[in-house]
């Protein structure tokens, strides 16, 4: 389920849709606010039909145009009073300049502006035949208005002008006299337009054709001319599928009348330019349904990409609005969103019509469209529009019209027929009426002598009156001449006075001109100096920038060198400490080994001397006595004791002696040089890994270590020693063995080999006496073989060869 502000059924009429959606946008346009209207949906859902309409039932676009011209019809300015510039601005010019420009345009062979007097194209005549006469209620009657339209399309993320005049038809080839098509070398393909930002930070299309129109028919004719150039193609979903986004832009320029209510106020700051953009988006489509290939596939990719960018911009705006974040909206990722960046920033109202096709095949895509459109409703950004204050009295237009009507009425009354009863008589009529009337001049009888005397009398009277009038006229002429002479003299005096004043003013003006010339020269000199100073400043700034960059690079290099030096010092200190510790340990080991070797030598010599002394001091006649162990124990100082361990050797952990281990995992190290012993009691180690050579892998799995070492005893028998130790992990990740105890296994013969205590031959009778023979163990109570360098004092060092 999706919620929208308004939902229309399948049988809705165009007027109802227009009244709800587009009519408020047109009212805002008349009031100087911007508006944007989208039609959005899946391919074939009716977007172009909603925007354009069908014969007999116009869509949103013709209805918007009709409402605009119905509202501003009597208040429109003449052509070229408003003039758009190339920087998205508008200028105003007087009626004379507009008239001259109209004459220039009329003299051109191909008029740029369509004429409203021409007959409409029957192809779209019934689309704009709207009988509703919808109009905006509150229109500022003291303003003059002018409408400009432009039509562009966004195809493959490029902007093209659909109203641009091409030299030749791009589709139809040129035919020669043989009725064969030839390549048209004069054809120039349409060039894409670029987007720019004006001084008010609004986006516009540079070089776009903008046509001034004066009626709905003119505007729709311009639209229809561009609609024929729009790119459409036949796909599997739509016979005439729009392959581009089309944008029809309606610009309304308005400016107030002057204080007299007669002409446009010639101030650019008072011009208000509002814009209504009607956008027919291309449909989103899936290529696996449209079976698009080649150019169609590339078009579909660009369409979907631009719609995805539009969706992303709306989502980021919604996130910024809801959570108060300030993420950057990616307007520049698509020309469509970049063009309407101002609307999303709150420059005007945005309305979107979502067209949904009830086809079952469009179900998933329609869900995506409605989900996006529902989210779009939550984005509401609006900025207030500041209209320029005019400061003139309202109602100027109608007061001026009423004054003109009254003036024309008075003129008609003055130049009309004269009535004798009410109007005064003229001077010539009064003069003729004062003359005596002429009697009848007919002579009916020869003897008539009264008619001529009467006529003579009347003529004499008239002659006297004429002389009197001429004398009076002469007097009046003289009086008038004197008045004229007096007036001429006064005028001459005034002229002289004015000439004096003018000469003074001219002198003042000449002085001011010289002062102006001097100031202009000074200004030029100062401008030249300023230019030189600016150039010098730019050079210094460039040098400063270069030096700052060099300084930053040098400081970064110094920082890197200092950090490298610190790291090297730390490394060298570590190496020195490590080497010092290593050499100290090596020296200690060598000193201990040397001490142990010297003690071993002293001990061996002491033992030999004791044996020699015992042999020498033994009496020949008496029985040889067995040396007593108690006597040796009583005098421990007289013989050399076993050397003690090295002082700096690692301490050996004291453990309880036991012959067998309980529960530990052992490494049973038996070298291949061991000889099998034929003893009944064999050492048995449970849970043991038997190896011929000690390896790190085996040590890592166990916590106990046992080395089987064999050597010849002093009596010639093989002596087996089991050297035990603990396995522990080192800091470097390896394993080390610390020896803890030694078990000795010795096999003896019952008739052990004896040696004589003296070189003299024994008596055969005394062979059975044990006292005459002593074994090595009896003579030497401590008989342990040591190797130099062992850290255990009397230590053991395993060799592969048996000794």
C-alpha positions in Angstrom: 0.0 0.0 0.0 1.2 3.5 -0.9 -0.2 6.8 0.1 -0.4 9.8 -2.2 -2.0 13.3 -2.1 -4.4 12.5 -4.9 -5.3 9.3 -6.8 -7.1 9.4 -10.1 -8.9 6.6 -11.7 -8.5 5.2 -15.2 -11.4 7.2 -16.6 -10.3 10.6 -15.2 -10.7 13.5 -17.7 -7.9 15.9 -18.5 -9.6 18.9 -17.0 -9.9 17.3 -13.6 -6.3 16.4 -13.6 -5.3 19.9 -14.7 -7.4 21.6 -12.0 -5.8 19.6 -9.2 -2.2 19.4 -10.3 -1.2 22.1 -12.9 -3.6 25.0 -12.1 -1.8 26.0 -8.9 1.5 26.0 -10.7 0.1 28.4 -13.4 -1.2 30.7 -10.7 2.2 30.7 -9.0 3.8 31.5 -12.4 1.6 34.6 -12.9 2.6 35.7 -9.4 6.3 35.4 -10.2 7.1 32.0 -8.7 8.7 29.0 -10.4 7.2 25.6 -10.9 8.3 22.1 -12.0 6.0 19.3 -13.2 7.1 15.8 -13.8 5.4 12.8 -15.4 7.0 9.6 -14.1 6.3 6.0 -14.7 7.1 2.7 -16.5 7.3 2.7 -20.3 3.9 2.7 -21.9 2.1 4.0 -18.8 0.8 7.2 -20.5 3.2 9.9 -19.5 3.3 11.6 -22.9 -0.5 11.3 -23.3 -0.9 13.0 -19.9 1.4 15.9 -20.9 0.3 16.4 -24.5 -3.2 15.0 -24.7 -5.1 13.6 -27.7 -7.2 15.1 -30.5 -10.3 16.7 -29.0 -8.9 16.5 -25.4 -5.8 18.5 -24.8 -3.4 17.5 -22.0 -1.7 19.5 -19.3 0.6 21.5 -21.6 -2.0 23.1 -23.9 -4.3 23.7 -20.9 -1.4 25.5 -19.1 -0.7 27.7 -22.2 -4.4 28.5 -22.6 -4.8 29.5 -18.9 -1.7 31.8 -19.2 -2.9 33.6 -22.2 -6.5 33.9 -20.9 -5.1 35.6 -17.8 -2.6 38.0 -19.4 -4.2 38.5 -22.8 -5.2 42.2 -22.5 -2.0 43.1 -20.6 0.6 41.7 -23.0 3.4 43.8 -24.2 4.2 44.3 -27.8 6.9 42.1 -29.4 10.5 42.7 -28.4 9.7 45.1 -25.6 11.1 42.3 -23.4 14.3 40.8 -24.7 16.1 37.8 -23.3 19.8 37.8 -23.1 22.2 34.9 -23.3 22.8 34.7 -19.5 19.3 33.7 -18.4 18.3 37.3 -17.8 15.8 39.7 -19.4 16.1 43.3 -20.6 13.3 45.9 -21.3 13.4 48.4 -24.1 11.2 51.3 -25.2 8.5 51.1 -27.8 10.6 52.8 -30.5 13.4 50.2 -30.2 10.9 47.4 -30.1 9.3 48.8 -33.3 12.7 49.0 -35.1 13.4 45.5 -34.1 10.1 44.3 -35.3 10.7 46.0 -38.7 14.1 44.2 -38.9 12.6 40.9 -38.1 9.8 41.4 -40.7 12.5 42.2 -43.3 14.2 38.8 -42.7 13.5 36.1 -45.3 12.6 33.5 -42.7 10.8 35.0 -39.7 12.0 33.5 -36.4 8.8 34.2 -34.6 5.7 32.4 -35.8 2.8 34.6 -37.0 -0.5 34.3 -35.1 -2.4 35.2 -38.3 -1.5 32.0 -40.1 -3.9 29.1 -40.2 -3.3 26.5 -37.6 -2.0 23.0 -38.5 -5.0 20.6 -38.5 -2.8 18.0 -37.0 -2.9 19.7 -33.5 -5.7 22.3 -34.0 -8.3 20.3 -32.0 -5.8 19.7 -29.2 -5.7 23.3 -28.2 -9.4 24.0 -28.8 -10.0 24.3 -25.0 -13.5 25.8 -24.3 -13.0 26.1 -20.5 -11.6 29.6 -20.6 -9.8 29.0 -17.3 -7.9 32.1 -16.0 -6.2 33.4 -12.9 -8.5 35.6 -10.8 -6.0 38.0 -9.3 -3.7 39.4 -12.1 -1.7 42.6 -11.5 -3.4 44.9 -14.1 -0.6 47.5 -13.8 2.0 45.1 -15.3 2.8 44.2 -18.8 3.6 40.5 -19.6 5.4 38.6 -22.3 5.8 34.8 -22.7 8.8 33.0 -24.0 9.0 29.2 -24.7 11.8 26.8 -25.3 11.9 23.0 -25.9 14.9 20.8 -25.1 15.5 17.1 -24.7 18.1 15.1 -22.7 19.2 12.2 -24.7 22.0 9.8 -23.6 22.9 12.4 -20.9 23.3 15.1 -23.6 21.1 18.2 -24.0 19.8 19.1 -27.5 17.7 22.0 -28.6 14.6 20.8 -30.4 13.8 24.3 -31.8 17.2 24.7 -33.4 16.9 25.2 -37.2 18.8 22.5 -39.1 20.1 23.3 -42.6 18.6 20.1 -44.0 16.3 17.3 -42.8 18.6 14.8 -41.1 16.6 11.7 -42.2 15.7 12.4 -45.8 18.7 12.3 -48.2 19.3 14.6 -51.0 18.3 13.3 -54.5 20.1 14.0 -57.7 18.8 14.0 -61.3 19.1 10.2 -61.6 16.8 9.7 -58.6 19.6 8.2 -56.5 20.3 9.5 -53.0 23.6 11.3 -52.5 25.4 12.2 -49.3 24.4 15.6 -48.1 27.6 17.4 -47.2 25.9 20.6 -46.0 24.1 18.8 -43.2 25.4 19.6 -39.7 24.4 17.2 -37.0 22.7 18.8 -33.9 25.2 20.0 -31.3 24.7 19.3 -27.7 24.2 22.2 -25.3 26.0 22.8 -22.0 24.6 23.9 -18.6 25.7 27.0 -16.9 24.9 28.9 -13.7 23.7 32.5 -13.9 24.4 35.3 -11.4 21.5 34.2 -9.3 22.8 30.7 -9.1 20.1 29.3 -11.4 20.9 26.7 -14.0 20.1 27.3 -17.6 21.0 25.9 -21.1 23.3 28.1 -23.0 22.5 28.9 -26.7 19.0 27.5 -26.4 16.4 28.9 -28.8 13.7 30.9 -26.9 10.7 32.1 -28.9 8.4 34.9 -27.9 4.8 33.9 -28.3 1.5 35.9 -28.1 -1.2 33.2 -28.1 -1.9 29.6 -27.3 -1.8 28.6 -30.9 1.6 30.1 -31.5 3.1 28.4 -28.4 1.6 25.0 -29.2 2.8 25.3 -32.8 6.4 25.9 -31.5 5.9 22.8 -29.2 4.6 20.7 -32.0 7.5 21.7 -34.3 10.0 20.5 -31.6 7.9 17.4 -30.8 8.4 16.1 -34.3 12.2 16.1 -33.8 12.1 14.3 -30.5 13.7 10.8 -30.4 11.2 8.0 -30.2 11.7 4.3 -31.1 9.7 1.2 -31.4 10.3 -1.3 -28.6 8.6 -4.5 -27.5 6.6 -2.5 -24.8 5.6 0.6 -26.7 5.3 1.4 -30.4 6.4 5.0 -29.9 8.6 4.9 -26.8 10.2 8.1 -25.8 14.0 7.6 -25.7 14.7 11.0 -24.1 13.5 13.3 -21.4 11.8 16.3 -22.9 11.6 19.6 -21.1 9.2 22.4 -22.3 10.0 25.6 -20.5 7.6 28.5 -20.3 9.1 31.8 -19.1 6.9 34.7 -18.1 8.5 38.2 -18.0 6.6 41.0 -16.3 7.3 44.6 -15.5 5.2 47.5 -14.1 4.0 50.5 -16.1 5.4 53.9 -15.4 3.6 56.5 -13.3 1.5 57.7 -16.3 0.3 54.1 -16.9 1.3 54.4 -20.6 4.7 52.8 -21.2 6.8 50.1 -19.5 9.0 51.2 -16.6 12.5 51.2 -18.0 14.2 49.7 -14.9 15.8 46.2 -15.2 15.5 45.7 -11.4 11.7 45.8 -11.6 11.5 42.9 -14.1 10.2 39.6 -12.7 11.1 36.5 -14.6 9.3 33.3 -13.6 9.5 29.9 -15.1 7.3 26.8 -15.5 9.0 23.6 -16.6 6.9 20.7 -17.9 9.0 17.5 -18.0 8.0 14.3 -19.8 10.4 11.8 -18.4 11.4 8.7 -20.5 10.1 5.5 -19.1 12.1 3.2 -16.9 12.3 -0.2 -18.5 14.0 -3.6 -18.1 16.1 -4.7 -21.1 15.0 -8.3 -20.7 11.4 -7.2 -21.4 12.1 -4.7 -24.1 14.6 -7.0 -25.9 16.8 -3.9 -26.5 20.1 -4.2 -28.4 22.7 -1.8 -29.6 21.6 1.8 -29.5 18.3 0.9 -27.8 20.3 -0.8 -25.0 22.6 2.2 -24.5 19.6 4.5 -24.5 17.8 2.4 -21.9 21.0 2.4 -19.7 21.2 6.1 -19.8 17.5 6.6 -19.1 17.6 4.3 -16.1 20.9 5.9 -14.9 19.4 9.4 -15.0 16.2 8.2 -13.2 18.4 6.5 -10.6 20.3 9.8 -10.0 17.0 11.6 -9.6 16.0 9.0 -7.0 19.3 9.3 -5.2 19.0 13.1 -5.0 15.5 12.9 -3.6 16.6 10.3 -1.0 19.6 12.4 0.1 17.3 15.5 0.4 14.9 13.5 2.4 17.6 12.2 4.7 19.1 15.7 5.2 15.6 17.1 6.0 14.6 14.3 8.4 17.8 13.7 10.3 19.4 17.2 10.1 22.4 16.0 8.2 24.3 18.0 5.6 25.2 15.4 2.9 26.1 16.5 -0.5 23.3 16.0 -3.0 24.8 14.4 -6.3 23.1 16.8 -8.7 26.0 16.7 -11.2 25.8 13.0 -11.8 23.1 13.6 -14.4 22.1 16.5 -16.7 18.4 16.0 -15.6 19.1 16.6 -11.9 21.7 19.3 -12.6 19.3 21.3 -14.7 16.6 21.4 -12.0 19.0 21.8 -9.0 17.4 25.1 -8.0 13.9 23.5 -7.7 15.2 20.8 -5.3 17.0 23.6 -3.3 13.6 25.3 -2.7 13.4 27.7 -5.7 9.8 26.7 -6.5 7.1 24.0 -6.2 7.7 20.5 -7.6 4.8 18.3 -8.6 5.1 14.7 -9.9 2.4 12.8 -11.7 2.9 9.0 -11.4 1.5 7.1 -14.3 0.7 3.5 -13.5 -0.1 0.8 -16.0 -2.4 -1.9 -14.6 -0.7 -4.6 -16.7 0.4 -7.6 -14.6 3.8 -7.6 -16.4 4.6 -4.2 -15.0 3.8 -5.1 -11.4 7.3 -5.1 -9.9 8.4 -2.0 -11.8 5.2 -0.1 -10.9 5.9 -1.0 -7.2 9.4 0.6 -7.5 7.9 3.7 -9.1 5.2 4.1 -6.5 7.7 3.5 -3.6 10.0 6.3 -5.0 7.1 8.7 -5.6 5.7 8.1 -2.1 9.1 9.0 -0.6 9.3 12.1 -2.8 6.2 13.6 -1.0 8.2 13.8 2.2 10.7 16.3 0.7 9.4 19.8 1.1 11.9 22.6 0.7 10.7 26.1 -0.1 12.3 29.5 -0.1 10.4 32.8 0.0 10.4 34.8 -3.3 11.3 38.5 -2.9 9.5 40.5 -5.5 10.8 44.0 -6.2 8.8 46.9 -4.7 7.4 49.2 -7.4 6.3 52.1 -5.3 3.8 53.4 -7.9 0.1 54.0 -7.4 -2.0 51.0 -8.4 -4.8 51.4 -11.0 -2.6 53.4 -13.4 -3.6 51.5 -16.5 -7.3 52.1 -16.1 -7.0 55.7 -15.2 -4.9 56.2 -18.3 -7.5 54.5 -20.4 -10.3 56.5 -18.9 -8.3 59.7 -19.6 -7.8 58.8 -23.2 -11.4 58.0 -23.7 -12.5 61.3 -22.2 -10.0 63.2 -24.4 -11.1 61.6 -27.6 -14.8 62.3 -26.6 -14.0 66.0 -26.1 -12.2 66.2 -29.4 -15.1 64.6 -31.2 -17.4 67.2 -29.5 -15.2 70.1 -30.7 -15.0 69.0 -34.3 -18.7 68.2 -34.6 -21.7 70.1 -36.3 -22.5 73.7 -35.1 -26.0 74.6 -33.8 -27.1 78.3 -34.6 -29.1 78.6 -31.4 -26.4 77.5 -29.0 -23.1 78.4 -30.7 -21.7 82.0 -31.0 -21.6 83.7 -34.4 -18.4 84.3 -36.1 -16.8 87.8 -36.6 -17.4 87.9 -40.4 -21.1 87.0 -40.0 -21.5 89.8 -37.4 -19.7 92.2 -39.8 -22.0 91.4 -42.7 -25.1 91.6 -40.6 -24.2 95.2 -39.5 -24.1 96.4 -43.2 -27.5 97.9 -44.5 -29.3 95.5 -46.7 -29.1 96.0 -50.5 -32.4 97.0 -52.1 -33.7 95.2 -55.2 -31.7 96.1 -58.3 -34.2 95.0 -60.9 -35.2 97.8 -63.4 -38.7 96.9 -64.7 -39.6 100.3 -66.2 -37.5 102.8 -68.2 -39.0 105.7 -66.3 -38.1 104.2 -62.9 -36.0 106.8 -61.1 -36.2 105.5 -57.5 -34.3 102.2 -57.6 -31.0 103.6 -58.6 -30.9 106.5 -56.1 -31.9 104.0 -53.3 -29.0 101.7 -54.4 -26.6 104.6 -54.5 -27.6 105.7 -51.1 -27.1 102.2 -49.6 -23.8 101.8 -51.3 -22.6 105.2 -49.9 -23.6 104.1 -46.4 -21.7 100.9 -46.9 -18.7 102.8 -48.2 -18.7 105.1 -45.1 -19.0 102.1 -42.8 -16.1 100.5 -44.7 -13.9 103.6 -44.4 -14.8 103.7 -40.7 -13.9 100.1 -40.3 -10.7 100.5 -42.3 -9.7 103.5 -40.2 -10.4 101.5 -37.0 -8.5 98.6 -38.5 -5.5 100.9 -39.3 -5.6 102.2 -35.8 -5.7 98.6 -34.4 -2.9 97.7 -36.8 -0.8 100.6 -35.5 -1.6 99.7 -31.9 -0.7 96.1 -32.6 2.5 97.2 -34.3 3.5 99.2 -31.3 2.6 96.3 -29.1 4.7 94.0 -31.3 7.6 96.4 -31.2 7.4 96.6 -27.5 7.2 92.9 -27.4 10.2 92.6 -29.8 12.2 95.0 -27.6 11.3 93.0 -24.5 12.2 89.8 -26.3 15.4 91.3 -27.5 16.3 92.4 -24.0 15.4 89.0 -22.7 17.5 87.4 -25.5 20.4 89.6 -24.6 20.0 88.7 -20.9 19.7 85.0 -21.9 22.7 85.2 -24.1 24.7 86.7 -21.3 23.5 84.0 -19.0 24.2 81.4 -21.7 27.7 82.8 -22.2 28.3 82.6 -18.5 27.0 79.1 -18.5 29.1 78.1 -21.5 32.1 79.5 -19.7 31.2 77.5 -16.7 30.6 74.4 -18.9 34.0 74.9 -20.6 35.7 75.2 -17.3 33.9 72.1 -16.1 34.9 70.3 -19.4 38.5 71.2 -18.8 38.2 70.0 -15.3 36.6 66.8 -16.5 39.3 66.3 -19.1 41.9 66.8 -16.3 40.1 64.4 -14.0 39.8 61.9 -16.9 43.5 62.1 -17.6 44.1 61.7 -13.9 41.7 58.7 -13.8 43.5 57.1 -16.7 46.8 57.7 -15.0 45.5 56.2 -11.8 43.9 53.3 -13.7 47.2 52.7 -15.4 49.0 52.8 -12.0 46.3 50.5 -10.5 46.7 48.1 -13.4 50.5 48.1 -12.9 50.0 47.6 -9.1 47.5 44.8 -9.8 49.9 43.1 -12.1 52.7 43.5 -9.5 50.3 42.3 -6.8 49.4 39.2 -8.9 53.1 38.5 -9.5 53.8 38.9 -5.8 50.9 36.7 -4.9 52.1 34.1 -7.4 55.5 34.3 -5.9 54.0 34.2 -2.4 51.9 31.1 -3.4 54.9 29.4 -4.9 57.1 30.2 -1.9 54.3 29.0 0.4 54.0 25.8 -1.6 57.8 25.4 -1.5 57.8 26.1 2.2 55.1 23.6 2.8 56.9 21.0 0.8 60.2 21.8 2.6 58.4 21.6 6.0 56.7 18.4 5.0 60.1 17.0 3.9 61.7 18.1 7.1 58.9 16.5 9.1 59.4 13.3 7.2 63.1 13.4 7.7 62.6 14.1 11.4 60.2 11.3 11.7 62.5 9.0 9.8 65.4 10.2 12.0 63.3 9.4 15.1 62.4 6.0 13.8 66.0 5.3 12.9 67.2 6.4 16.3 64.6 4.2 18.0 65.6 1.4 15.7 69.3 1.9 16.4 68.7 2.2 20.1 66.7 -1.1 20.0 69.5 -2.7 17.9 72.2 -1.3 20.3 70.2 -2.6 23.3 69.6 -5.9 21.6 73.3 -6.2 20.6 74.4 -5.2 24.1 72.2 -7.7 25.7 73.2 -10.4 23.2 76.9 -9.7 23.8 76.4 -9.6 27.6 74.7 -12.9 27.5 77.4 -14.3 25.1 80.2 -13.0 27.5 78.4 -14.4 30.5 78.0 -17.7 28.7 81.7 -17.8 27.7 82.9 -16.8 31.2 80.6 -19.5 32.7 81.8 -22.0 30.2 85.5 -21.1 30.9 84.9 -21.3 34.6 83.2 -24.6 34.3 85.9 -25.9 32.1 88.6 -24.8 34.6 86.7 -26.3 37.5 86.2 -29.5 35.6 90.0 -29.6 34.9 90.8 -28.9 38.6 88.3 -31.5 39.7 89.7 -34.1 37.3 93.2 -33.4 38.5 92.1 -33.5 42.1 90.5 -36.9 41.5 93.5 -38.2 39.7 95.8 -37.0 42.5 93.6 -38.6 45.1 93.6 -41.9 43.2 97.4 -41.6 42.8 97.9 -40.8 46.4 95.7 -43.8 47.4 97.6 -46.1 45.1 101.0 -44.8 46.2 100.2 -44.8 50.0 98.7 -48.3 49.9 101.0 -50.8 51.7 102.2 -53.8 49.7 102.1 -56.4 52.5 98.8 -55.5 54.0 95.6 -56.1 52.4 94.3 -53.3 50.4 91.6 -51.5 52.2 88.5 -50.2 50.6 88.2 -46.5 51.0 85.4 -45.6 53.3 82.7 -43.4 52.1 82.1 -42.1 55.5 85.7 -40.8 55.7 85.2 -39.0 52.4 82.0 -37.5 53.7 83.7 -36.4 56.9 86.3 -34.5 55.0 84.5 -32.8 52.1 86.9 -29.9 52.0 90.0 -32.1 51.2 88.7 -33.2 47.9 87.4 -31.0 45.0 83.7 -30.8 45.1 81.5 -30.6 42.0 81.4 -27.1 40.4 78.3 -25.1 41.2 76.1 -23.8 38.4 77.0 -20.5 36.7 75.7 -17.5 38.8 73.8 -15.9 35.9 72.3 -19.2 34.6 68.5 -19.3 34.6 67.1 -20.9 37.7 66.0 -24.5 37.5 62.5 -25.1 38.8 62.6 -27.8 41.5 60.3 -30.6 40.8 59.3 -33.7 42.7 61.3 -36.7 41.4 59.3 -39.4 39.8 60.1 -42.1 37.5 56.9 -41.9 35.4 54.8 -39.0 34.3 51.1 -39.0 34.9 48.9 -37.5 32.2 51.4 -35.2 30.4 52.2 -35.4 26.7 55.8 -36.3 26.1 58.3 -36.0 23.2 60.4 -39.2 23.4 63.7 -38.2 21.6 65.7 -41.4 20.7 68.6 -40.7 18.4 69.2 -43.3 15.7 72.6 -44.0 17.2 71.1 -45.6 20.4 71.8 -49.3 21.0 69.0 -51.5 22.2 69.5 -52.6 25.8 68.4 -56.1 26.8 67.2 -55.1 30.2 64.0 -56.6 31.6 62.8 -53.2 32.9 62.3 -50.9 30.0 61.3 -47.2 30.4 57.7 -46.8 29.5 56.3 -43.3 28.7 52.5 -43.2 28.0 51.1 -40.6 25.5 54.5 -40.1 23.9 55.6 -38.9 20.4 58.7 -40.8 19.5 61.1 -38.9 17.3 64.6 -39.5 16.0 65.4 -35.8 15.9 63.8 -33.0 17.9 61.4 -30.9 15.7 59.4 -27.7 16.4 56.2 -29.5 15.2 56.5 -32.2 17.8 57.5 -29.8 20.6 54.4 -27.6 19.8 52.1 -30.6 20.6 53.7 -31.6 23.9 54.6 -30.1 27.3 57.3 -32.6 28.4 60.6 -33.6 26.7 62.8 -36.7 27.3 66.2 -37.4 25.6 67.7 -40.9 25.7 71.5 -40.5 25.9 73.9 -43.5 25.9 77.6 -43.5 26.8 80.2 -45.9 28.1 80.7 -46.0 31.8 84.1 -46.2 33.5 83.8 -50.0 33.8 83.1 -50.4 30.1 79.3 -51.0 30.4 76.7 -49.0 28.4 75.0 -46.4 30.6 71.7 -45.0 29.5 70.5 -41.6 30.8 67.0 -40.2 30.4 67.3 -36.4 30.4 63.9 -34.8 31.2 62.7 -31.3 30.7 59.6 -29.0 30.4 58.6 -27.4 27.1 57.4 -23.8 27.1 56.7 -21.2 24.5 59.0 -18.3 23.9 58.1 -14.7 23.1 59.2 -15.1 19.5 56.5 -17.8 18.9 58.9 -20.8 19.2 59.5 -23.5 21.8 62.2 -23.9 24.4 63.2 -26.8 26.6 64.3 -26.4 30.2 65.9 -29.5 31.6 64.8 -30.5 35.1 66.1 -34.0 36.1 68.1 -36.9 34.9 67.4 -40.6 35.3 70.3 -43.1 35.0 69.8 -46.7 33.8 72.8 -48.9 34.2 73.3 -52.6 33.4 76.1 -54.4 35.2 77.6 -57.9 34.9 77.7 -59.9 38.2 81.4 -60.6 37.7 82.3 -57.0 37.0 85.6 -56.1 35.6 88.0 -55.1 38.3 91.4 -53.4 38.2 94.3 -53.8 40.4 95.1 -51.2 42.9 98.9 -51.6 42.2 100.9 -52.7 39.2 102.4 -55.8 41.1 100.9 -59.1 40.2 98.4 -60.4 42.7 98.7 -63.6 44.5 96.5 -66.3 43.0 95.4 -67.2 46.4 94.1 -63.8 47.0 92.0 -63.5 43.8 88.9 -64.4 45.7 89.4 -61.6 48.1 87.3 -58.6 47.1 89.3 -56.3 49.3 92.3 -56.4 46.9 90.2 -55.1 44.1 88.2 -51.9 43.9 85.9 -50.7 41.2 85.8 -47.2 39.8 82.5 -46.4 41.6 84.0 -47.4 44.9 87.1 -45.3 44.4 85.3 -42.3 43.0 82.2 -41.5 44.9 81.3 -38.8 42.4 82.0 -40.0 38.9 80.0 -37.9 36.5 81.1 -37.0 33.0 80.7 -33.3 32.2 81.0 -31.3 29.0 82.3 -27.8 28.8 79.7 -25.1 28.2 76.8 -26.8 30.0 74.7 -24.4 32.1 73.6 -27.2 34.5 77.0 -27.5 36.2 77.8 -31.2 35.7 75.7 -31.1 32.5 75.3 -33.4 29.5 75.7 -32.7 25.8 74.3 -35.2 23.4 76.5 -36.3 20.6 75.5 -38.6 17.8 78.6 -40.8 18.1 78.7 -43.0 21.3 81.7 -42.2 23.6 
